[in-house]
Each structure stands twice: as structure tokens, then as C-alpha cells.
Amino acid sequence: EGIYPAMVTGKIAAEVAAEAISSEDFSKNFLSKYDKLWKNTTVGEDFEAGEELHNIWKALPFSPQETMSWFVPMFMEIMGGIYDWSQPHGRRVRQIASKIKSYMPMALPFIMKYVLPLVANIFEEDLDKMMDPQKLMSVIPKVLDLIPKKKKLRRSDT
């Protein structure tokens, strides 16, 4: 996607083509050098997680009842909240955490089905070895329960 991958792979294609022309070797074996070279770039690294990323993006827009009802608001809460300077950051982080907690019942199945396989691919671990989904399901609500619902009032908050 985009200009950067096109520039990286295009440069490699031009170099391999120039080498093929100068050596007069247009064999499949010689030209396969291009495939090996681009896969060893950052573009190739990104493509390794391609299927998992594709599954995430495919599931989001085409399942509006399941995902868009929570994904867009949760994403906006996280991204917008980080840059919200209207309140002290600590207070805003607590608000964000509380809001995210309310989305977890809807988000967790999506995370389990689509996000964890991507994370496993990125960390090059078998998903079963990385984390047991049943354990994760039981731990996340406990972690979220640790987030205080209310912060003790400070003199400046009153």
C-alpha cells in the first residue's frame, strides 16, 4: 500500500532488471533474485503479517453491526483522548480506561479472533504458546477491575 513500498520494490526491480540486461540473463532463476531481495526489506517484513492485517481490515468495515458499533468510538476515545489537553492527563487516562472497559465485551471476541493472530505473527510465536485465550479472557476483566472508578478528590479537584 502506498508510495514507500512502491519506491523500495521499484528500486530493487530496476536494479535486478539492469543486472539482467548487462549479464543477458533473463532466466526465471536469475529474475527470482528480485523476489528474494524485496522480501528482505521492511516492505517484505510488513507483508509477512499481510494475511492477519487483511483479516482485521476485512472484518471491520464489512461487519458494521458487530464491530463498528464499538471500534470507531473506542478508537476515537483512545486517539482523541491522548491529545485532549482540556483536563489533567491522569484524569483523562482514567476516563479513557473506563470507556475502553465498557467496550471490552464487544471488543474481546474481535481481539481474540483477529488481533491475537497478528500479534503472534509479529512476535513469531505460536498463539497457543504466547497466551492461552481462555486465560486471557479471564485475566483481562480482572485487570480492568483494578482500574479505579473514581480518583480520590484532591483539593484542586473540588
C-alpha positions as CSV (number, residue, x, y, z in Angstrom):
1,E,0.0,0.0,0.0
2,G,1.4,3.4,-0.8
3,I,4.3,5.2,-2.3
4,Y,7.0,3.9,0.1
5,P,6.6,0.2,-0.7
6,A,6.4,1.1,-4.4
7,M,9.7,3.0,-4.2
8,V,11.5,0.3,-2.3
9,T,10.4,-2.5,-4.5
10,G,10.6,-0.5,-7.7
11,K,14.3,0.4,-7.0
12,I,15.0,-3.3,-6.4
13,A,13.2,-4.2,-9.7
14,A,15.2,-1.7,-11.6
15,E,18.5,-2.9,-10.2
16,V,17.7,-6.6,-10.9
17,A,16.5,-5.6,-14.4
18,A,19.7,-3.7,-15.1
19,E,21.8,-6.6,-13.9
20,A,19.8,-9.0,-16.1
21,I,20.3,-6.8,-19.1
22,S,24.0,-6.4,-18.5
23,S,24.5,-10.1,-18.0
24,E,22.0,-11.0,-20.7
25,D,20.4,-13.5,-18.3
26,F,16.6,-13.3,-18.3
27,S,16.0,-16.7,-16.8
28,K,13.4,-17.4,-14.2
29,N,16.2,-18.4,-11.8
30,F,18.1,-15.0,-12.3
31,L,14.9,-12.9,-12.1
32,S,13.9,-14.7,-8.9
33,K,16.6,-12.5,-7.2
34,Y,14.1,-9.7,-7.2
35,D,11.7,-11.8,-5.1
36,K,14.4,-12.7,-2.6
37,L,15.6,-9.1,-2.3
38,W,12.3,-7.3,-1.7
39,K,11.3,-9.9,0.9
40,N,14.4,-9.0,2.9
41,T,13.3,-5.3,3.1
42,T,11.0,-3.6,5.6
43,V,8.3,-4.0,2.9
44,G,8.8,-7.7,2.9
45,E,8.6,-7.8,6.7
46,D,5.3,-6.0,6.6
47,F,3.9,-8.4,4.0
48,E,4.6,-11.3,6.4
49,A,1.7,-10.2,8.5
50,G,-0.4,-9.4,5.5
51,E,-3.0,-12.1,5.9
52,E,-3.7,-11.2,9.5
53,L,-3.9,-7.5,8.8
54,H,-6.1,-8.2,5.8
55,N,-8.4,-10.2,8.1
56,I,-8.7,-7.4,10.6
57,W,-9.5,-4.8,8.0
58,K,-11.9,-7.1,6.2
59,A,-13.8,-7.8,9.4
60,L,-14.1,-4.2,10.4
61,P,-16.0,-2.5,7.6
62,F,-18.0,-5.5,6.5
63,S,-19.4,-6.3,9.9
64,P,-20.8,-2.9,10.9
65,Q,-23.3,-4.3,13.4
66,E,-20.5,-6.3,15.1
67,T,-17.5,-4.1,15.0
68,M,-18.3,-0.5,14.0
69,S,-20.6,0.0,16.9
70,W,-17.6,-0.3,19.3
71,F,-14.5,0.0,17.1
72,V,-14.8,3.6,15.9
73,P,-15.9,5.0,19.3
74,M,-13.2,3.1,21.1
75,F,-10.5,4.1,18.6
76,M,-11.6,7.8,18.7
77,E,-11.7,7.7,22.5
78,I,-8.1,6.4,22.6
79,M,-6.7,8.6,19.9
80,G,-8.6,11.7,20.7
81,G,-8.2,11.2,24.4
82,I,-4.5,11.1,24.2
83,Y,-4.4,14.6,22.7
84,D,-7.1,16.0,24.9
85,W,-5.4,18.7,27.0
86,S,-8.7,20.1,28.5
87,Q,-8.1,18.1,31.7
88,P,-5.1,16.8,33.6
89,H,-3.7,13.8,31.8
90,G,-4.1,11.4,34.8
91,R,-7.8,12.2,34.9
92,R,-8.2,11.8,31.1
93,V,-6.3,8.4,31.2
94,R,-8.8,7.2,33.9
95,Q,-11.7,8.3,31.7
96,I,-10.2,6.6,28.6
97,A,-9.6,3.4,30.6
98,S,-13.2,3.4,31.9
99,K,-14.6,4.0,28.5
100,I,-12.4,1.2,27.0
101,K,-13.6,-1.1,29.8
102,S,-17.2,-0.6,28.6
103,Y,-16.3,-1.7,25.1
104,M,-14.4,-4.8,26.1
105,P,-17.4,-7.2,26.0
106,M,-17.8,-6.3,22.3
107,A,-14.1,-5.9,21.5
108,L,-12.7,-9.1,23.1
109,P,-14.2,-11.6,20.6
110,F,-12.7,-9.5,17.8
111,I,-9.4,-9.2,19.5
112,M,-9.3,-13.0,20.1
113,K,-10.2,-13.8,16.5
114,Y,-8.2,-11.2,14.6
115,V,-5.7,-9.2,16.7
116,L,-4.0,-12.1,18.6
117,P,-3.1,-14.0,15.4
118,L,-1.5,-10.8,14.1
119,V,0.4,-10.3,17.4
120,A,1.5,-13.9,17.3
121,N,2.8,-13.4,13.8
122,I,4.6,-10.2,14.7
123,F,6.3,-11.9,17.7
124,E,6.9,-15.1,15.7
125,E,5.3,-17.2,18.4
126,D,2.7,-19.9,18.2
127,L,-0.5,-18.3,19.6
128,D,-1.0,-21.2,22.0
129,K,2.5,-20.7,23.4
130,M,2.1,-17.0,23.5
131,M,-1.1,-17.0,25.6
132,D,-4.0,-19.3,26.3
133,P,-7.1,-17.5,25.1
134,Q,-9.2,-18.8,28.0
135,K,-6.7,-17.4,30.4
136,L,-6.6,-14.1,28.6
137,M,-10.4,-14.0,28.7
138,S,-10.3,-14.5,32.5
139,V,-7.4,-12.1,33.1
140,I,-8.5,-9.0,31.1
141,P,-11.6,-8.3,33.2
142,K,-9.6,-8.7,36.4
143,V,-7.0,-6.2,35.1
144,L,-9.7,-3.8,34.1
145,D,-11.3,-4.1,37.5
146,L,-8.1,-2.8,39.0
147,I,-8.7,0.5,37.3
148,P,-10.3,2.8,39.9
149,K,-13.7,4.0,39.1
150,K,-13.1,7.2,40.9
151,K,-10.0,9.0,41.9
152,K,-9.8,10.4,45.4
153,L,-10.6,14.1,45.2
154,R,-7.7,16.5,45.6
155,R,-8.2,20.0,47.0
156,S,-7.7,21.3,43.4
157,D,-10.5,19.0,42.1
158,T,-13.2,20.4,44.4
